[in-house]
Amino acid sequence: MIPLFLTPMSLSSQSAIGVQTKLMLEHFPDWRHLYWDARDFGASDPRSTSADSFLFTHFTVLKHEPPTIAGRALSAVGLTWWNRNELRERYVRRVVGCYGSLVNAAYAAPCSLRDSTRMRSILAALKKPFVLHLWDLLDKHQAGSEAFQWLLKSATKVFCVSEPLVDLLSPFRPDATILRFHRNPTSHLAAPPSTGPLRIALIGNCRRYPEGLSLLREAVFLLKQNGVDSEVVYIGTRKNVNTWSSSLSKEVATTGFLASDDLRDEALAKCHVGFLPGPLEDPGKCMLSRFSIPSRVLDYMATRLPIIAAVHPSSATAMFLESIGLTDCILEPSAQRLARQLTSLSATEDWRHYSAMSGAAFQASLGGFDELDHWLQLAADTSPAF
């Protein structure tokens, strides 16, 4: 079996979906992959190909929905594969020619309305059975859209990252089940603070959580007032930090781009605390809080970093943390409470207690993608439902 994976992101270590897709692909001897959003210019596996022009794949200004003036102008002269997120006819022929007789089944992971429309366009052209995996719903009207409903109805199996997503889809797909993210164990393990500052780690797309970042900045100020030396370290580039709206960005140390999982884990293990700055918004009003779980929390667990999570108690992230034994890591959004917890983790005994909790949570969270392998094989053996 050769499956085709459809994800918005390339196989880049700079995006959570890119990281997770690479882990999935390890379970398949051969595969193909299509995407339309690249986070870097580095070389990728030749089996992973952009379903758009170089310009539209790599330059953020051309990815906006609705399109910018530049995006509309370049689209009008045919410099993108897509017309209102439907494949142009010559690219329908290209996709069918490249993959029609090669792949047996497909995996689709739409995060937005644009993703849903594009994935439907590709799958309808290929006429291959597929499984649907929902990591997020980023657009308010995505679930009710024609393209998304087509994907729901036509998929041989539907997976969701979080329980609120399963609940949302239950009227349409009562067979939807949980398939979370994954990561491999590491040999790099954190140690309790001894000399030097308390190093507080951040990782992933923190720009989404300005309230939590501001909370951390206030807590760091309180630590300084109380004589506790600390340092906030972002595992990533200064370019990413500069996109934050919080003034904390000016005070954050960065590791720069780390080219391998091993280097990332080594940098994390030099820290003492892993901080989740959100989501803090009311899940009834914020889709990110209602449905999303930041998969990079597994990096904290794998390196045995104690975790402090500034998340809404009813969010999908809080539900996930509670399910793997990290309820005590969820804090109310108070700078004073956060500063007290950080101070307590300066003590070796408290640090070891929370580090052990992270280790146990990592073991509880391990699942892998074996079930996906089974369902893709099952899909390959059936006729498509459209």
HUVEN-V860930 format. One record per residue. N is the residue number from 1. RES is the residue in three letters. PHI is phi in degrees with one decimal (* if undefined). BURIAL is + if it has 16 or more other ideal C-beta (glycine too) atoms within 10 Angstrom, else -. D_FIRST is the distance of its C-alpha to the first C-alpha in Angstrom with 2 decimals. Layout:
n = [N:N]
res = [RES:RES]
phi = [PHI:PHI]
burial = [BURIAL:BURIAL]
d_first = [D_FIRST:D_FIRST]
This chain:
n = [1:2:3:4:5:6:7:8:9:10:11:12:13:14:15:16:17:18:19:20:21:22:23:24:25:26:27:28:29:30:31:32:33:34:35:36:37:38:39:40:41:42:43:44:45:46:47:48:49:50:51:52:53:54:55:56:57:58:59:60:61:62:63:64:65:66:67:68:69:70:71:72:73:74:75:76:77:78:79:80:81:82:83:84:85:86:87:88:89:90:91:92:93:94:95:96:97:98:99:100:101:102:103:104:105:106:107:108:109:110:111:112:113:114:115:116:117:118:119:120:121:122:123:124:125:126:127:128:129:130:131:132:133:134:135:136:137:138:139:140:141:142:143:144:145:146:147:148:149:150:151:152:153:154:155:156:157:158:159:160:161:162:163:164:165:166:167:168:169:170:171:172:173:174:175:176:177:178:179:180:181:182:183:184:185:186:187:188:189:190:191:192:193:194:195:196:197:198:199:200:201:202:203:204:205:206:207:208:209:210:211:212:213:214:215:216:217:218:219:220:221:222:223:224:225:226:227:228:229:230:231:232:233:234:235:236:237:238:239:240:241:242:243:244:245:246:247:248:249:250:251:252:253:254:255:256:257:258:259:260:261:262:263:264:265:266:267:268:269:270:271:272:273:274:275:276:277:278:279:280:281:282:283:284:285:286:287:288:289:290:291:292:293:294:295:296:297:298:299:300:301:302:303:304:305:306:307:308:309:310:311:312:313:314:315:316:317:318:319:320:321:322:323:324:325:326:327:328:329:330:331:332:333:334:335:336:337:338:339:340:341:342:343:344:345:346:347:348:349:350:351:352:353:354:355:356:357:358:359:360:361:362:363:364:365:366:367:368:369:370:371:372:373:374:375:376:377:378:379:380:381:382:383:384:385:386]
res = [MET:ILE:PRO:LEU:PHE:LEU:THR:PRO:MET:SER:LEU:SER:SER:GLN:SER:ALA:ILE:GLY:VAL:GLN:THR:LYS:LEU:MET:LEU:GLU:HIS:PHE:PRO:ASP:TRP:ARG:HIS:LEU:TYR:TRP:ASP:ALA:ARG:ASP:PHE:GLY:ALA:SER:ASP:PRO:ARG:SER:THR:SER:ALA:ASP:SER:PHE:LEU:PHE:THR:HIS:PHE:THR:VAL:LEU:LYS:HIS:GLU:PRO:PRO:THR:ILE:ALA:GLY:ARG:ALA:LEU:SER:ALA:VAL:GLY:LEU:THR:TRP:TRP:ASN:ARG:ASN:GLU:LEU:ARG:GLU:ARG:TYR:VAL:ARG:ARG:VAL:VAL:GLY:CYS:TYR:GLY:SER:LEU:VAL:ASN:ALA:ALA:TYR:ALA:ALA:PRO:CYS:SER:LEU:ARG:ASP:SER:THR:ARG:MET:ARG:SER:ILE:LEU:ALA:ALA:LEU:LYS:LYS:PRO:PHE:VAL:LEU:HIS:LEU:TRP:ASP:LEU:LEU:ASP:LYS:HIS:GLN:ALA:GLY:SER:GLU:ALA:PHE:GLN:TRP:LEU:LEU:LYS:SER:ALA:THR:LYS:VAL:PHE:CYS:VAL:SER:GLU:PRO:LEU:VAL:ASP:LEU:LEU:SER:PRO:PHE:ARG:PRO:ASP:ALA:THR:ILE:LEU:ARG:PHE:HIS:ARG:ASN:PRO:THR:SER:HIS:LEU:ALA:ALA:PRO:PRO:SER:THR:GLY:PRO:LEU:ARG:ILE:ALA:LEU:ILE:GLY:ASN:CYS:ARG:ARG:TYR:PRO:GLU:GLY:LEU:SER:LEU:LEU:ARG:GLU:ALA:VAL:PHE:LEU:LEU:LYS:GLN:ASN:GLY:VAL:ASP:SER:GLU:VAL:VAL:TYR:ILE:GLY:THR:ARG:LYS:ASN:VAL:ASN:THR:TRP:SER:SER:SER:LEU:SER:LYS:GLU:VAL:ALA:THR:THR:GLY:PHE:LEU:ALA:SER:ASP:ASP:LEU:ARG:ASP:GLU:ALA:LEU:ALA:LYS:CYS:HIS:VAL:GLY:PHE:LEU:PRO:GLY:PRO:LEU:GLU:ASP:PRO:GLY:LYS:CYS:MET:LEU:SER:ARG:PHE:SER:ILE:PRO:SER:ARG:VAL:LEU:ASP:TYR:MET:ALA:THR:ARG:LEU:PRO:ILE:ILE:ALA:ALA:VAL:HIS:PRO:SER:SER:ALA:THR:ALA:MET:PHE:LEU:GLU:SER:ILE:GLY:LEU:THR:ASP:CYS:ILE:LEU:GLU:PRO:SER:ALA:GLN:ARG:LEU:ALA:ARG:GLN:LEU:THR:SER:LEU:SER:ALA:THR:GLU:ASP:TRP:ARG:HIS:TYR:SER:ALA:MET:SER:GLY:ALA:ALA:PHE:GLN:ALA:SER:LEU:GLY:GLY:PHE:ASP:GLU:LEU:ASP:HIS:TRP:LEU:GLN:LEU:ALA:ALA:ASP:THR:SER:PRO:ALA:PHE]
phi = [*:-119.2:-86.9:-105.4:-99.1:-115.3:-135.8:-66.5:-96.6:-72.0:-82.0:-102.8:-71.8:-88.7:-131.9:-63.0:-68.6:-60.3:-62.1:-67.8:-63.2:-60.2:-65.5:-60.8:-64.8:-62.6:-87.4:-125.4:-60.9:-144.2:-167.4:-135.0:-144.9:-121.7:-150.5:-143.1:-137.8:-100.8:-98.7:-153.4:-105.8:-70.0:-67.7:-123.3:-60.3:-62.4:-78.9:-105.1:-131.7:-75.5:-97.1:-169.8:-71.5:-56.8:-60.3:-74.5:-77.5:-106.8:-108.2:-57.3:-60.9:-95.9:-102.4:-66.2:-124.5:-67.8:-62.1:-74.7:-58.8:-62.3:-62.6:-66.4:-65.5:-69.2:-67.6:-63.6:-96.9:84.6:-90.3:-134.6:-70.9:-117.6:-124.7:54.0:68.4:-105.3:-58.7:-66.3:-57.2:-67.9:-84.5:-59.2:-64.1:-65.7:-62.2:-64.5:-65.6:-78.1:-119.7:-58.0:-99.4:-97.9:-92.9:-103.5:-155.8:-132.4:-120.5:-124.0:-130.1:-81.6:-105.5:-138.1:-63.1:-60.0:-58.8:-59.8:-66.0:-67.5:-67.9:-61.8:-60.8:-67.7:-68.0:-66.1:-71.6:-78.4:56.8:-110.2:-65.4:-149.8:-108.5:-112.3:-128.8:-101.4:-89.5:-165.2:-124.8:-96.9:-110.0:-56.8:-101.9:-63.1:-62.5:-92.4:-71.9:-60.9:-65.5:-66.3:-64.6:-62.2:-61.3:-60.3:-69.3:-88.9:-65.8:-74.2:-152.5:-121.1:-113.5:-133.0:-77.4:-128.7:-62.9:-60.7:-67.6:-59.4:-63.2:-61.5:-89.8:-56.2:-66.1:-99.1:-134.8:-64.7:-89.5:-62.2:-132.7:-83.6:-139.7:-87.1:-79.5:-152.3:-156.7:-84.9:-61.9:-135.7:-91.7:-94.2:-120.4:-68.9:-125.3:-64.6:-64.4:-124.6:-101.1:87.0:-74.8:-73.8:-95.7:-105.0:-90.9:-127.1:-151.0:87.9:-86.0:-74.8:-56.9:-68.9:-124.8:-63.3:-63.7:-66.8:-66.3:-66.1:-60.5:-64.5:-61.1:-63.3:-65.5:-63.8:-62.0:-65.8:-59.2:-62.0:-61.4:-92.7:81.2:-100.4:-78.8:-144.3:-146.1:-96.0:-121.2:-97.5:-82.8:162.6:-97.5:-63.4:-58.5:-64.9:-61.9:-67.2:-85.1:-72.1:-84.2:-74.9:-69.7:-57.8:-56.3:-72.2:-107.8:-94.6:-84.7:-123.3:-87.7:80.4:-68.4:-108.5:-77.3:-138.4:-61.2:-63.3:-66.1:-60.8:-66.0:-62.8:-65.9:-63.5:-68.0:-83.3:-93.2:-120.3:-142.8:-105.1:-109.3:-101.5:-85.4:164.9:-83.5:-105.4:-71.2:-62.5:-61.0:-71.1:-117.8:-122.6:-66.3:-60.6:-70.9:-72.4:-116.0:-91.8:-129.0:-68.7:-66.4:-67.8:-60.7:-64.2:-65.9:-63.9:-62.6:-62.0:-90.5:64.5:-75.0:-56.8:-114.5:-119.7:-117.0:-92.7:-130.3:-64.6:-63.5:-104.5:-75.5:-62.1:-65.3:-62.1:-59.3:-64.0:-60.5:-64.0:-68.6:-112.0:86.9:-111.8:-57.6:-68.3:-87.4:-87.2:-110.4:-65.2:-74.5:-133.6:-62.4:-65.7:-67.0:-64.8:-62.8:-65.2:-67.2:-63.1:-62.3:-63.0:-78.4:-74.8:-86.5:-57.7:-63.6:-63.4:-59.4:-64.5:-62.9:-74.8:-64.7:-64.3:-61.1:-63.3:-62.1:-66.8:-66.0:-62.4:-62.8:-68.8:-88.1:-65.8:-135.8:85.1:-118.2:-61.4:-64.5:-63.2:-56.0:-61.3:-73.3:-67.6:-65.9:-63.8:-62.6:-61.5:-90.4:-118.8:-86.7:-62.3:-89.4:-143.7]
burial = [-:-:+:+:+:+:+:+:+:+:+:+:+:+:+:+:+:+:+:+:+:+:-:+:+:-:-:+:-:-:+:+:+:+:+:+:+:+:+:-:-:-:-:+:-:-:-:+:+:+:+:+:+:-:-:+:+:+:-:-:-:+:+:-:-:-:+:-:-:-:+:-:-:+:+:-:-:-:-:+:+:+:-:-:+:+:+:-:-:-:+:+:-:-:+:-:-:-:+:-:-:-:+:-:+:+:+:+:+:+:+:+:+:+:+:+:+:+:+:+:+:+:+:+:+:+:-:+:+:+:+:+:+:+:+:+:+:+:+:-:-:+:+:-:+:-:+:+:-:+:+:+:-:+:+:+:+:+:+:+:+:+:-:+:+:+:-:+:+:-:-:-:+:-:-:+:-:-:+:+:+:+:+:-:-:+:-:+:-:+:-:-:+:-:-:-:+:+:+:+:+:+:+:+:-:+:+:+:+:+:+:+:+:+:+:+:+:-:+:+:-:+:+:-:-:-:-:-:-:+:+:+:+:+:+:+:-:-:-:+:+:-:-:+:-:+:-:+:+:-:-:+:-:+:+:-:+:+:-:-:+:-:+:+:+:+:+:+:+:-:+:+:+:+:+:+:+:+:+:+:+:-:+:-:-:+:+:+:+:+:+:+:+:+:+:+:+:+:+:+:+:+:+:+:+:+:+:+:+:+:+:+:-:-:+:+:+:+:+:+:+:-:-:+:-:+:-:-:+:+:+:-:+:-:+:-:-:+:+:+:+:+:+:-:+:+:-:-:-:-:+:-:-:+:+:-:+:+:+:-:+:+:-:-:+:-:-:+:+:-:-:+:-:-:+:+:-:-:+:+:-:-:-:+:-:-]
d_first = [0.00:3.81:6.32:9.92:12.66:16.09:19.05:22.66:23.05:21.96:20.81:24.49:26.21:28.89:27.08:25.94:22.78:22.02:22.54:20.46:17.46:17.62:17.74:14.62:12.68:13.98:11.68:8.45:8.57:7.70:8.27:11.01:14.06:17.06:20.41:24.11:26.20:26.61:28.97:29.71:29.91:28.20:25.55:21.93:18.64:18.27:14.75:16.76:18.98:21.85:21.98:25.73:28.51:29.60:32.67:31.05:28.31:30.82:34.17:34.86:37.67:35.29:32.91:35.56:35.38:37.59:37.51:40.41:42.78:41.03:37.62:39.04:40.80:37.84:35.64:38.38:38.25:34.49:33.45:30.59:27.45:28.68:31.59:32.28:28.65:27.40:25.59:28.16:27.57:27.00:24.25:22.62:22.55:21.22:18.28:17.40:17.98:15.84:12.76:13.37:11.79:9.19:7.25:6.01:7.89:10.50:12.72:16.40:19.32:22.56:25.75:28.24:29.25:28.34:24.77:24.49:25.86:23.70:20.41:21.55:22.44:19.06:17.14:19.83:19.52:15.77:15.96:12.51:12.49:12.81:14.30:17.58:18.99:22.70:24.22:27.45:29.46:31.63:33.30:35.88:34.88:31.10:30.48:32.60:31.32:29.93:26.69:26.08:27.00:24.58:21.72:23.06:23.45:20.15:17.76:16.14:17.17:19.66:20.22:23.44:24.81:28.31:30.18:32.19:29.07:28.13:31.75:31.80:28.84:29.95:31.81:28.75:25.91:27.56:24.20:23.52:23.26:23.67:21.05:23.14:22.81:22.55:23.91:24.36:27.79:30.32:33.23:35.46:37.59:40.43:44.03:46.99:49.28:52.22:53.97:53.23:51.91:49.56:46.34:44.44:40.83:39.06:35.46:33.14:34.24:37.79:39.10:38.04:40.60:44.07:45.96:44.45:45.08:48.68:49.04:48.00:50.49:53.29:52.40:52.46:55.88:57.11:55.91:57.92:60.95:60.69:60.45:56.76:55.17:51.59:49.02:46.03:43.11:40.18:37.05:36.37:38.31:41.75:40.32:38.41:41.53:43.66:41.78:43.08:46.00:47.50:50.29:48.59:46.60:49.75:50.03:46.48:45.60:42.22:40.11:38.75:35.12:33.50:30.72:28.93:28.24:30.71:33.45:32.93:33.26:36.27:37.95:37.35:38.75:41.95:42.54:44.07:42.88:39.80:40.88:38.91:41.02:39.50:38.76:42.37:42.72:43.22:39.84:41.65:42.21:39.44:35.77:34.81:36.86:35.69:31.90:31.06:30.71:30.99:28.10:30.19:32.37:29.97:31.23:34.71:33.76:31.84:34.93:37.22:39.12:41.32:40.24:42.54:40.98:43.05:41.05:42.20:42.51:40.70:37.83:34.17:34.57:37.55:35.76:32.95:35.53:37.48:34.52:34.04:37.79:38.88:41.34:44.20:42.56:42.86:46.16:48.29:48.61:51.82:52.56:55.12:52.71:50.07:52.73:53.85:50.35:49.81:53.21:52.42:49.36:51.75:52.95:51.06:51.19:49.78:47.14:45.93:45.80:43.52:41.42:40.79:39.81:37.16:35.81:35.66:34.02:31.27:30.53:30.67:28.22:25.44:22.37:19.21:15.87:14.57:15.14:12.98:9.95:11.11:11.76:8.64:6.97:10.31:10.35:7.39:9.61:12.69:14.68:15.62:19.09:20.71]
